[in-house]
Amino acid sequence: MKGNAQKVRRLYNGKVLAGFAGGTADAFTLFERFESKLQMHQGHLTRAAVELAKDWRSDRALRRLEAC
């Protein structure tokens, strides 16, 4: 991926600003997961973040990501 890729984005209809440090490809994966959690929890930021963290700890593929 290019070094100038955006790792800070607006999610959930522009209401949430999110960013990830680390690998760009990993950040894209986390953006997708986080946005799906926001949709699932109707934009409740804390609940979506907690659910993403739970997935990150339990999913073997996510545990290998280098973004944080």
mmJSON file of the N, C-alpha and C atoms, coordinates in Angstrom:
{"data_MODEL":{"atom_site":{
"group_PDB":["ATOM","ATOM","ATOM","ATOM","ATOM","ATOM","ATOM","ATOM","ATOM","ATOM","ATOM","ATOM","ATOM","ATOM","ATOM","ATOM","ATOM","ATOM","ATOM","ATOM","ATOM","ATOM","ATOM","ATOM","ATOM","ATOM","ATOM","ATOM","ATOM","ATOM","ATOM","ATOM","ATOM","ATOM","ATOM","ATOM","ATOM","ATOM","ATOM","ATOM","ATOM","ATOM","ATOM","ATOM","ATOM","ATOM","ATOM","ATOM","ATOM","ATOM","ATOM","ATOM","ATOM","ATOM","ATOM","ATOM","ATOM","ATOM","ATOM","ATOM","ATOM","ATOM","ATOM","ATOM","ATOM","ATOM","ATOM","ATOM","ATOM","ATOM","ATOM","ATOM","ATOM","ATOM","ATOM","ATOM","ATOM","ATOM","ATOM","ATOM","ATOM","ATOM","ATOM","ATOM","ATOM","ATOM","ATOM","ATOM","ATOM","ATOM","ATOM","ATOM","ATOM","ATOM","ATOM","ATOM","ATOM","ATOM","ATOM","ATOM","ATOM","ATOM","ATOM","ATOM","ATOM","ATOM","ATOM","ATOM","ATOM","ATOM","ATOM","ATOM","ATOM","ATOM","ATOM","ATOM","ATOM","ATOM","ATOM","ATOM","ATOM","ATOM","ATOM","ATOM","ATOM","ATOM","ATOM","ATOM","ATOM","ATOM","ATOM","ATOM","ATOM","ATOM","ATOM","ATOM","ATOM","ATOM","ATOM","ATOM","ATOM","ATOM","ATOM","ATOM","ATOM","ATOM","ATOM","ATOM","ATOM","ATOM","ATOM","ATOM","ATOM","ATOM","ATOM","ATOM","ATOM","ATOM","ATOM","ATOM","ATOM","ATOM","ATOM","ATOM","ATOM","ATOM","ATOM","ATOM","ATOM","ATOM","ATOM","ATOM","ATOM","ATOM","ATOM","ATOM","ATOM","ATOM","ATOM","ATOM","ATOM","ATOM","ATOM","ATOM","ATOM","ATOM","ATOM","ATOM","ATOM","ATOM","ATOM","ATOM","ATOM","ATOM","ATOM","ATOM","ATOM","ATOM","ATOM","ATOM","ATOM","ATOM","ATOM","ATOM"],
"id":[1,2,3,4,5,6,7,8,9,10,11,12,13,14,15,16,17,18,19,20,21,22,23,24,25,26,27,28,29,30,31,32,33,34,35,36,37,38,39,40,41,42,43,44,45,46,47,48,49,50,51,52,53,54,55,56,57,58,59,60,61,62,63,64,65,66,67,68,69,70,71,72,73,74,75,76,77,78,79,80,81,82,83,84,85,86,87,88,89,90,91,92,93,94,95,96,97,98,99,100,101,102,103,104,105,106,107,108,109,110,111,112,113,114,115,116,117,118,119,120,121,122,123,124,125,126,127,128,129,130,131,132,133,134,135,136,137,138,139,140,141,142,143,144,145,146,147,148,149,150,151,152,153,154,155,156,157,158,159,160,161,162,163,164,165,166,167,168,169,170,171,172,173,174,175,176,177,178,179,180,181,182,183,184,185,186,187,188,189,190,191,192,193,194,195,196,197,198,199,200,201,202,203,204],
"type_symbol":["N","C","C","N","C","C","N","C","C","N","C","C","N","C","C","N","C","C","N","C","C","N","C","C","N","C","C","N","C","C","N","C","C","N","C","C","N","C","C","N","C","C","N","C","C","N","C","C","N","C","C","N","C","C","N","C","C","N","C","C","N","C","C","N","C","C","N","C","C","N","C","C","N","C","C","N","C","C","N","C","C","N","C","C","N","C","C","N","C","C","N","C","C","N","C","C","N","C","C","N","C","C","N","C","C","N","C","C","N","C","C","N","C","C","N","C","C","N","C","C","N","C","C","N","C","C","N","C","C","N","C","C","N","C","C","N","C","C","N","C","C","N","C","C","N","C","C","N","C","C","N","C","C","N","C","C","N","C","C","N","C","C","N","C","C","N","C","C","N","C","C","N","C","C","N","C","C","N","C","C","N","C","C","N","C","C","N","C","C","N","C","C","N","C","C","N","C","C","N","C","C","N","C","C"],
"label_atom_id":["N","CA","C","N","CA","C","N","CA","C","N","CA","C","N","CA","C","N","CA","C","N","CA","C","N","CA","C","N","CA","C","N","CA","C","N","CA","C","N","CA","C","N","CA","C","N","CA","C","N","CA","C","N","CA","C","N","CA","C","N","CA","C","N","CA","C","N","CA","C","N","CA","C","N","CA","C","N","CA","C","N","CA","C","N","CA","C","N","CA","C","N","CA","C","N","CA","C","N","CA","C","N","CA","C","N","CA","C","N","CA","C","N","CA","C","N","CA","C","N","CA","C","N","CA","C","N","CA","C","N","CA","C","N","CA","C","N","CA","C","N","CA","C","N","CA","C","N","CA","C","N","CA","C","N","CA","C","N","CA","C","N","CA","C","N","CA","C","N","CA","C","N","CA","C","N","CA","C","N","CA","C","N","CA","C","N","CA","C","N","CA","C","N","CA","C","N","CA","C","N","CA","C","N","CA","C","N","CA","C","N","CA","C","N","CA","C","N","CA","C","N","CA","C","N","CA","C","N","CA","C","N","CA","C","N","CA","C"],
"label_alt_id":[null,null,null,null,null,null,null,null,null,null,null,null,null,null,null,null,null,null,null,null,null,null,null,null,null,null,null,null,null,null,null,null,null,null,null,null,null,null,null,null,null,null,null,null,null,null,null,null,null,null,null,null,null,null,null,null,null,null,null,null,null,null,null,null,null,null,null,null,null,null,null,null,null,null,null,null,null,null,null,null,null,null,null,null,null,null,null,null,null,null,null,null,null,null,null,null,null,null,null,null,null,null,null,null,null,null,null,null,null,null,null,null,null,null,null,null,null,null,null,null,null,null,null,null,null,null,null,null,null,null,null,null,null,null,null,null,null,null,null,null,null,null,null,null,null,null,null,null,null,null,null,null,null,null,null,null,null,null,null,null,null,null,null,null,null,null,null,null,null,null,null,null,null,null,null,null,null,null,null,null,null,null,null,null,null,null,null,null,null,null,null,null,null,null,null,null,null,null,null,null,null,null,null,null],
"label_comp_id":["MET","MET","MET","LYS","LYS","LYS","GLY","GLY","GLY","ASN","ASN","ASN","ALA","ALA","ALA","GLN","GLN","GLN","LYS","LYS","LYS","VAL","VAL","VAL","ARG","ARG","ARG","ARG","ARG","ARG","LEU","LEU","LEU","TYR","TYR","TYR","ASN","ASN","ASN","GLY","GLY","GLY","LYS","LYS","LYS","VAL","VAL","VAL","LEU","LEU","LEU","ALA","ALA","ALA","GLY","GLY","GLY","PHE","PHE","PHE","ALA","ALA","ALA","GLY","GLY","GLY","GLY","GLY","GLY","THR","THR","THR","ALA","ALA","ALA","ASP","ASP","ASP","ALA","ALA","ALA","PHE","PHE","PHE","THR","THR","THR","LEU","LEU","LEU","PHE","PHE","PHE","GLU","GLU","GLU","ARG","ARG","ARG","PHE","PHE","PHE","GLU","GLU","GLU","SER","SER","SER","LYS","LYS","LYS","LEU","LEU","LEU","GLN","GLN","GLN","MET","MET","MET","HIS","HIS","HIS","GLN","GLN","GLN","GLY","GLY","GLY","HIS","HIS","HIS","LEU","LEU","LEU","THR","THR","THR","ARG","ARG","ARG","ALA","ALA","ALA","ALA","ALA","ALA","VAL","VAL","VAL","GLU","GLU","GLU","LEU","LEU","LEU","ALA","ALA","ALA","LYS","LYS","LYS","ASP","ASP","ASP","TRP","TRP","TRP","ARG","ARG","ARG","SER","SER","SER","ASP","ASP","ASP","ARG","ARG","ARG","ALA","ALA","ALA","LEU","LEU","LEU","ARG","ARG","ARG","ARG","ARG","ARG","LEU","LEU","LEU","GLU","GLU","GLU","ALA","ALA","ALA","CYS","CYS","CYS"],
"label_asym_id":["A","A","A","A","A","A","A","A","A","A","A","A","A","A","A","A","A","A","A","A","A","A","A","A","A","A","A","A","A","A","A","A","A","A","A","A","A","A","A","A","A","A","A","A","A","A","A","A","A","A","A","A","A","A","A","A","A","A","A","A","A","A","A","A","A","A","A","A","A","A","A","A","A","A","A","A","A","A","A","A","A","A","A","A","A","A","A","A","A","A","A","A","A","A","A","A","A","A","A","A","A","A","A","A","A","A","A","A","A","A","A","A","A","A","A","A","A","A","A","A","A","A","A","A","A","A","A","A","A","A","A","A","A","A","A","A","A","A","A","A","A","A","A","A","A","A","A","A","A","A","A","A","A","A","A","A","A","A","A","A","A","A","A","A","A","A","A","A","A","A","A","A","A","A","A","A","A","A","A","A","A","A","A","A","A","A","A","A","A","A","A","A","A","A","A","A","A","A","A","A","A","A","A","A"],
"label_entity_id":["1","1","1","1","1","1","1","1","1","1","1","1","1","1","1","1","1","1","1","1","1","1","1","1","1","1","1","1","1","1","1","1","1","1","1","1","1","1","1","1","1","1","1","1","1","1","1","1","1","1","1","1","1","1","1","1","1","1","1","1","1","1","1","1","1","1","1","1","1","1","1","1","1","1","1","1","1","1","1","1","1","1","1","1","1","1","1","1","1","1","1","1","1","1","1","1","1","1","1","1","1","1","1","1","1","1","1","1","1","1","1","1","1","1","1","1","1","1","1","1","1","1","1","1","1","1","1","1","1","1","1","1","1","1","1","1","1","1","1","1","1","1","1","1","1","1","1","1","1","1","1","1","1","1","1","1","1","1","1","1","1","1","1","1","1","1","1","1","1","1","1","1","1","1","1","1","1","1","1","1","1","1","1","1","1","1","1","1","1","1","1","1","1","1","1","1","1","1","1","1","1","1","1","1"],
"label_seq_id":[1,1,1,2,2,2,3,3,3,4,4,4,5,5,5,6,6,6,7,7,7,8,8,8,9,9,9,10,10,10,11,11,11,12,12,12,13,13,13,14,14,14,15,15,15,16,16,16,17,17,17,18,18,18,19,19,19,20,20,20,21,21,21,22,22,22,23,23,23,24,24,24,25,25,25,26,26,26,27,27,27,28,28,28,29,29,29,30,30,30,31,31,31,32,32,32,33,33,33,34,34,34,35,35,35,36,36,36,37,37,37,38,38,38,39,39,39,40,40,40,41,41,41,42,42,42,43,43,43,44,44,44,45,45,45,46,46,46,47,47,47,48,48,48,49,49,49,50,50,50,51,51,51,52,52,52,53,53,53,54,54,54,55,55,55,56,56,56,57,57,57,58,58,58,59,59,59,60,60,60,61,61,61,62,62,62,63,63,63,64,64,64,65,65,65,66,66,66,67,67,67,68,68,68],
"pdbx_PDB_ins_code":[null,null,null,null,null,null,null,null,null,null,null,null,null,null,null,null,null,null,null,null,null,null,null,null,null,null,null,null,null,null,null,null,null,null,null,null,null,null,null,null,null,null,null,null,null,null,null,null,null,null,null,null,null,null,null,null,null,null,null,null,null,null,null,null,null,null,null,null,null,null,null,null,null,null,null,null,null,null,null,null,null,null,null,null,null,null,null,null,null,null,null,null,null,null,null,null,null,null,null,null,null,null,null,null,null,null,null,null,null,null,null,null,null,null,null,null,null,null,null,null,null,null,null,null,null,null,null,null,null,null,null,null,null,null,null,null,null,null,null,null,null,null,null,null,null,null,null,null,null,null,null,null,null,null,null,null,null,null,null,null,null,null,null,null,null,null,null,null,null,null,null,null,null,null,null,null,null,null,null,null,null,null,null,null,null,null,null,null,null,null,null,null,null,null,null,null,null,null,null,null,null,null,null,null],
"Cartn_x":[0.845,0.0,0.894,0.358,1.122,1.283,2.367,2.636,1.724,1.048,0.168,-1.298,-1.554,-2.928,-3.499,-4.793,-5.434,-5.706,-5.135,-5.374,-6.236,-6.805,-7.803,-9.015,-10.169,-11.39,-12.588,-13.602,-14.905,-15.744,-16.364,-17.2,-18.606,-19.511,-20.897,-21.529,-21.649,-22.26,-21.545,-20.232,-19.44,-19.509,-20.113,-20.284,-19.145,-18.325,-17.237,-15.935,-14.93,-13.602,-12.728,-12.127,-11.32,-9.988,-8.968,-7.646,-6.906,-6.031,-5.224,-3.778,-2.863,-1.434,-0.96,0.143,0.69,0.511,0.447,0.355,-0.927,-0.798,-1.949,-2.975,-2.534,-3.465,-4.207,-3.495,-4.128,-5.152,-4.82,-5.746,-7.036,-6.923,-8.126,-9.019,-8.417,-9.18,-9.899,-9.19,-9.791,-10.889,-10.699,-11.756,-13.032,-12.906,-14.08,-14.767,-13.973,-14.543,-15.218,-14.54,-15.08,-16.368,-16.389,-17.598,-18.763,-18.492,-19.576,-20.085,-19.177,-19.599,-20.426,-20.038,-20.823,-22.23,-22.331,-23.648,-24.472,-23.828,-24.512,-25.065,-24.331,-24.717,-25.268,-25.822,-26.481,-25.642,-24.342,-23.481,-23.01,-23.324,-22.876,-21.376,-20.585,-19.138,-18.464,-18.795,-18.159,-18.444,-19.695,-20.072,-19.363,-19.293,-18.629,-17.138,-16.498,-15.073,-14.807,-15.666,-15.507,-15.67,-16.662,-16.883,-15.724,-15.159,-13.993,-12.813,-12.609,-11.513,-11.703,-12.933,-13.208,-12.87,-13.291,-12.975,-11.471,-10.788,-9.343,-8.62,-9.081,-8.442,-8.765,-9.952,-10.372,-10.135,-10.069,-9.902,-8.416,-8.017,-6.596,-6.041,-6.826,-6.365,-6.172,-7.087,-6.972,-5.804,-5.499,-4.402,-3.068,-2.938,-1.674,-1.537,-2.577,-2.513,-1.546,-0.894,0.106,-0.406,-1.63,-2.191,-2.654,-2.743,-3.234,-4.043],
"Cartn_y":[-1.174,0.0,1.242,2.319,3.558,4.192,4.913,5.581,6.758,7.259,8.414,8.011,6.748,6.27,6.885,7.153,7.767,6.722,6.955,6.061,6.731,7.881,8.551,8.766,8.33,8.408,8.786,9.285,9.513,8.273,7.771,6.581,6.916,6.003,6.108,7.44,7.606,8.802,10.088,10.026,11.201,11.638,10.846,11.228,10.773,9.825,9.279,9.435,9.998,10.127,9.047,8.208,7.088,7.06,6.595,6.454,5.302,4.695,3.587,3.833,3.543,3.623,2.239,2.181,0.888,0.642,-0.619,-1.01,-0.525,0.002,0.547,-0.53,-1.672,-2.76,-3.214,-3.265,-3.647,-2.599,-1.33,-0.255,-0.369,-0.691,-0.849,-1.957,-3.055,-4.165,-3.717,-2.992,-2.532,-1.495,-0.61,0.344,-0.392,-1.414,-2.175,-2.848,-3.47,-4.147,-3.148,-2.01,-1.013,-0.405,-0.125,0.443,-0.544,-1.819,-2.805,-2.877,-2.738,-2.732,-1.483,-0.338,0.885,0.721,0.124,-0.11,-1.055,-2.107,-3.11,-2.508,-1.544,-0.951,0.469,0.765,2.04,3.265,3.222,4.364,4.543,3.625,3.715,3.416,4.472,4.395,3.465,3.593,2.77,1.295,0.971,-0.438,-1.018,-0.237,-0.699,-0.931,-0.032,-0.179,-1.403,-1.635,-2.805,-4.089,-4.135,-5.331,-5.565,-4.485,-4.63,-5.179,-4.676,-5.173,-6.648,-7.055,-8.472,-9.328,-8.868,-9.602,-9.676,-8.558,-8.486,-9.501,-9.655,-10.609,-12.052,-12.306,-13.69,-14.209,-13.345,-13.76,-13.913,-15.103,-15.367,-14.465,-14.204,-13.354,-11.912,-11.418,-10.042,-9.878,-10.898,-10.794,-10.522,-10.921,-10.732,-9.35,-8.529,-7.203,-6.312,-5.411,-4.538,-3.132,-2.846,-1.526,-1.479,-0.271,-0.139,1.131],
"Cartn_z":[0.0,0.0,0.0,-0.502,-0.58,0.796,0.954,2.22,2.501,1.468,1.677,1.838,2.098,2.305,3.584,3.571,4.733,5.803,6.982,8.11,9.171,8.811,9.649,8.753,9.208,8.396,9.246,8.553,9.178,8.92,9.976,9.886,10.363,10.157,10.621,10.197,8.885,8.282,8.681,8.853,9.182,10.631,11.488,12.892,13.788,13.314,14.124,13.354,14.001,13.418,14.027,13.179,13.67,12.946,13.663,13.067,13.702,12.931,13.419,13.033,13.949,13.671,13.258,12.552,12.158,10.682,10.315,8.915,8.256,7.04,6.327,6.007,5.532,5.212,6.466,7.58,8.844,9.271,9.056,9.414,8.609,7.316,6.495,7.036,7.436,8.008,9.278,10.126,11.378,11.142,10.145,9.806,9.425,8.583,8.144,9.33,10.183,11.358,12.289,12.53,13.451,12.901,11.611,11.027,11.106,10.908,11.028,12.472,13.439,14.847,15.155,14.583,14.779,14.213,13.037,12.438,13.309,13.791,14.6,15.896,16.462,17.747,17.583,16.409,16.109,16.486,16.239,16.474,17.903,18.782,20.177,20.202,20.321,20.158,21.159,22.424,23.452,23.232,22.959,22.758,21.536,20.455,19.237,19.482,20.233,20.528,21.396,22.378,23.249,22.442,21.568,20.747,19.781,19.217,18.342,19.132,20.341,21.183,21.52,21.792,22.073,20.861,19.68,18.45,18.236,18.495,18.28,19.163,20.394,21.309,20.96,20.429,20.211,18.791,17.81,16.416,16.086,15.673,15.398,14.302,13.278,12.18,12.651,13.472,13.96,14.922,15.694,16.667,15.991,14.731,14.015,13.394,13.456,12.85,13.618,12.878,13.488,13.749,13.406,13.683,15.133,15.669,17.042,17.185],
"occupancy":[1.0,1.0,1.0,1.0,1.0,1.0,1.0,1.0,1.0,1.0,1.0,1.0,1.0,1.0,1.0,1.0,1.0,1.0,1.0,1.0,1.0,1.0,1.0,1.0,1.0,1.0,1.0,1.0,1.0,1.0,1.0,1.0,1.0,1.0,1.0,1.0,1.0,1.0,1.0,1.0,1.0,1.0,1.0,1.0,1.0,1.0,1.0,1.0,1.0,1.0,1.0,1.0,1.0,1.0,1.0,1.0,1.0,1.0,1.0,1.0,1.0,1.0,1.0,1.0,1.0,1.0,1.0,1.0,1.0,1.0,1.0,1.0,1.0,1.0,1.0,1.0,1.0,1.0,1.0,1.0,1.0,1.0,1.0,1.0,1.0,1.0,1.0,1.0,1.0,1.0,1.0,1.0,1.0,1.0,1.0,1.0,1.0,1.0,1.0,1.0,1.0,1.0,1.0,1.0,1.0,1.0,1.0,1.0,1.0,1.0,1.0,1.0,1.0,1.0,1.0,1.0,1.0,1.0,1.0,1.0,1.0,1.0,1.0,1.0,1.0,1.0,1.0,1.0,1.0,1.0,1.0,1.0,1.0,1.0,1.0,1.0,1.0,1.0,1.0,1.0,1.0,1.0,1.0,1.0,1.0,1.0,1.0,1.0,1.0,1.0,1.0,1.0,1.0,1.0,1.0,1.0,1.0,1.0,1.0,1.0,1.0,1.0,1.0,1.0,1.0,1.0,1.0,1.0,1.0,1.0,1.0,1.0,1.0,1.0,1.0,1.0,1.0,1.0,1.0,1.0,1.0,1.0,1.0,1.0,1.0,1.0,1.0,1.0,1.0,1.0,1.0,1.0,1.0,1.0,1.0,1.0,1.0,1.0,1.0,1.0,1.0,1.0,1.0,1.0],
"B_iso_or_equiv":[0.0,0.0,0.0,0.0,0.0,0.0,0.0,0.0,0.0,0.0,0.0,0.0,0.0,0.0,0.0,0.0,0.0,0.0,0.0,0.0,0.0,0.0,0.0,0.0,0.0,0.0,0.0,0.0,0.0,0.0,0.0,0.0,0.0,0.0,0.0,0.0,0.0,0.0,0.0,0.0,0.0,0.0,0.0,0.0,0.0,0.0,0.0,0.0,0.0,0.0,0.0,0.0,0.0,0.0,0.0,0.0,0.0,0.0,0.0,0.0,0.0,0.0,0.0,0.0,0.0,0.0,0.0,0.0,0.0,0.0,0.0,0.0,0.0,0.0,0.0,0.0,0.0,0.0,0.0,0.0,0.0,0.0,0.0,0.0,0.0,0.0,0.0,0.0,0.0,0.0,0.0,0.0,0.0,0.0,0.0,0.0,0.0,0.0,0.0,0.0,0.0,0.0,0.0,0.0,0.0,0.0,0.0,0.0,0.0,0.0,0.0,0.0,0.0,0.0,0.0,0.0,0.0,0.0,0.0,0.0,0.0,0.0,0.0,0.0,0.0,0.0,0.0,0.0,0.0,0.0,0.0,0.0,0.0,0.0,0.0,0.0,0.0,0.0,0.0,0.0,0.0,0.0,0.0,0.0,0.0,0.0,0.0,0.0,0.0,0.0,0.0,0.0,0.0,0.0,0.0,0.0,0.0,0.0,0.0,0.0,0.0,0.0,0.0,0.0,0.0,0.0,0.0,0.0,0.0,0.0,0.0,0.0,0.0,0.0,0.0,0.0,0.0,0.0,0.0,0.0,0.0,0.0,0.0,0.0,0.0,0.0,0.0,0.0,0.0,0.0,0.0,0.0,0.0,0.0,0.0,0.0,0.0,0.0,0.0,0.0,0.0,0.0,0.0,0.0],
"pdbx_formal_charge":[null,null,null,null,null,null,null,null,null,null,null,null,null,null,null,null,null,null,null,null,null,null,null,null,null,null,null,null,null,null,null,null,null,null,null,null,null,null,null,null,null,null,null,null,null,null,null,null,null,null,null,null,null,null,null,null,null,null,null,null,null,null,null,null,null,null,null,null,null,null,null,null,null,null,null,null,null,null,null,null,null,null,null,null,null,null,null,null,null,null,null,null,null,null,null,null,null,null,null,null,null,null,null,null,null,null,null,null,null,null,null,null,null,null,null,null,null,null,null,null,null,null,null,null,null,null,null,null,null,null,null,null,null,null,null,null,null,null,null,null,null,null,null,null,null,null,null,null,null,null,null,null,null,null,null,null,null,null,null,null,null,null,null,null,null,null,null,null,null,null,null,null,null,null,null,null,null,null,null,null,null,null,null,null,null,null,null,null,null,null,null,null,null,null,null,null,null,null,null,null,null,null,null,null],
"auth_seq_id":[1,1,1,2,2,2,3,3,3,4,4,4,5,5,5,6,6,6,7,7,7,8,8,8,9,9,9,10,10,10,11,11,11,12,12,12,13,13,13,14,14,14,15,15,15,16,16,16,17,17,17,18,18,18,19,19,19,20,20,20,21,21,21,22,22,22,23,23,23,24,24,24,25,25,25,26,26,26,27,27,27,28,28,28,29,29,29,30,30,30,31,31,31,32,32,32,33,33,33,34,34,34,35,35,35,36,36,36,37,37,37,38,38,38,39,39,39,40,40,40,41,41,41,42,42,42,43,43,43,44,44,44,45,45,45,46,46,46,47,47,47,48,48,48,49,49,49,50,50,50,51,51,51,52,52,52,53,53,53,54,54,54,55,55,55,56,56,56,57,57,57,58,58,58,59,59,59,60,60,60,61,61,61,62,62,62,63,63,63,64,64,64,65,65,65,66,66,66,67,67,67,68,68,68],
"auth_comp_id":["MET","MET","MET","LYS","LYS","LYS","GLY","GLY","GLY","ASN","ASN","ASN","ALA","ALA","ALA","GLN","GLN","GLN","LYS","LYS","LYS","VAL","VAL","VAL","ARG","ARG","ARG","ARG","ARG","ARG","LEU","LEU","LEU","TYR","TYR","TYR","ASN","ASN","ASN","GLY","GLY","GLY","LYS","LYS","LYS","VAL","VAL","VAL","LEU","LEU","LEU","ALA","ALA","ALA","GLY","GLY","GLY","PHE","PHE","PHE","ALA","ALA","ALA","GLY","GLY","GLY","GLY","GLY","GLY","THR","THR","THR","ALA","ALA","ALA","ASP","ASP","ASP","ALA","ALA","ALA","PHE","PHE","PHE","THR","THR","THR","LEU","LEU","LEU","PHE","PHE","PHE","GLU","GLU","GLU","ARG","ARG","ARG","PHE","PHE","PHE","GLU","GLU","GLU","SER","SER","SER","LYS","LYS","LYS","LEU","LEU","LEU","GLN","GLN","GLN","MET","MET","MET","HIS","HIS","HIS","GLN","GLN","GLN","GLY","GLY","GLY","HIS","HIS","HIS","LEU","LEU","LEU","THR","THR","THR","ARG","ARG","ARG","ALA","ALA","ALA","ALA","ALA","ALA","VAL","VAL","VAL","GLU","GLU","GLU","LEU","LEU","LEU","ALA","ALA","ALA","LYS","LYS","LYS","ASP","ASP","ASP","TRP","TRP","TRP","ARG","ARG","ARG","SER","SER","SER","ASP","ASP","ASP","ARG","ARG","ARG","ALA","ALA","ALA","LEU","LEU","LEU","ARG","ARG","ARG","ARG","ARG","ARG","LEU","LEU","LEU","GLU","GLU","GLU","ALA","ALA","ALA","CYS","CYS","CYS"],
"auth_asym_id":["A","A","A","A","A","A","A","A","A","A","A","A","A","A","A","A","A","A","A","A","A","A","A","A","A","A","A","A","A","A","A","A","A","A","A","A","A","A","A","A","A","A","A","A","A","A","A","A","A","A","A","A","A","A","A","A","A","A","A","A","A","A","A","A","A","A","A","A","A","A","A","A","A","A","A","A","A","A","A","A","A","A","A","A","A","A","A","A","A","A","A","A","A","A","A","A","A","A","A","A","A","A","A","A","A","A","A","A","A","A","A","A","A","A","A","A","A","A","A","A","A","A","A","A","A","A","A","A","A","A","A","A","A","A","A","A","A","A","A","A","A","A","A","A","A","A","A","A","A","A","A","A","A","A","A","A","A","A","A","A","A","A","A","A","A","A","A","A","A","A","A","A","A","A","A","A","A","A","A","A","A","A","A","A","A","A","A","A","A","A","A","A","A","A","A","A","A","A","A","A","A","A","A","A"],
"auth_atom_id":["N","CA","C","N","CA","C","N","CA","C","N","CA","C","N","CA","C","N","CA","C","N","CA","C","N","CA","C","N","CA","C","N","CA","C","N","CA","C","N","CA","C","N","CA","C","N","CA","C","N","CA","C","N","CA","C","N","CA","C","N","CA","C","N","CA","C","N","CA","C","N","CA","C","N","CA","C","N","CA","C","N","CA","C","N","CA","C","N","CA","C","N","CA","C","N","CA","C","N","CA","C","N","CA","C","N","CA","C","N","CA","C","N","CA","C","N","CA","C","N","CA","C","N","CA","C","N","CA","C","N","CA","C","N","CA","C","N","CA","C","N","CA","C","N","CA","C","N","CA","C","N","CA","C","N","CA","C","N","CA","C","N","CA","C","N","CA","C","N","CA","C","N","CA","C","N","CA","C","N","CA","C","N","CA","C","N","CA","C","N","CA","C","N","CA","C","N","CA","C","N","CA","C","N","CA","C","N","CA","C","N","CA","C","N","CA","C","N","CA","C","N","CA","C","N","CA","C","N","CA","C","N","CA","C","N","CA","C"],
"pdbx_PDB_model_num":[1,1,1,1,1,1,1,1,1,1,1,1,1,1,1,1,1,1,1,1,1,1,1,1,1,1,1,1,1,1,1,1,1,1,1,1,1,1,1,1,1,1,1,1,1,1,1,1,1,1,1,1,1,1,1,1,1,1,1,1,1,1,1,1,1,1,1,1,1,1,1,1,1,1,1,1,1,1,1,1,1,1,1,1,1,1,1,1,1,1,1,1,1,1,1,1,1,1,1,1,1,1,1,1,1,1,1,1,1,1,1,1,1,1,1,1,1,1,1,1,1,1,1,1,1,1,1,1,1,1,1,1,1,1,1,1,1,1,1,1,1,1,1,1,1,1,1,1,1,1,1,1,1,1,1,1,1,1,1,1,1,1,1,1,1,1,1,1,1,1,1,1,1,1,1,1,1,1,1,1,1,1,1,1,1,1,1,1,1,1,1,1,1,1,1,1,1,1,1,1,1,1,1,1]
}}}
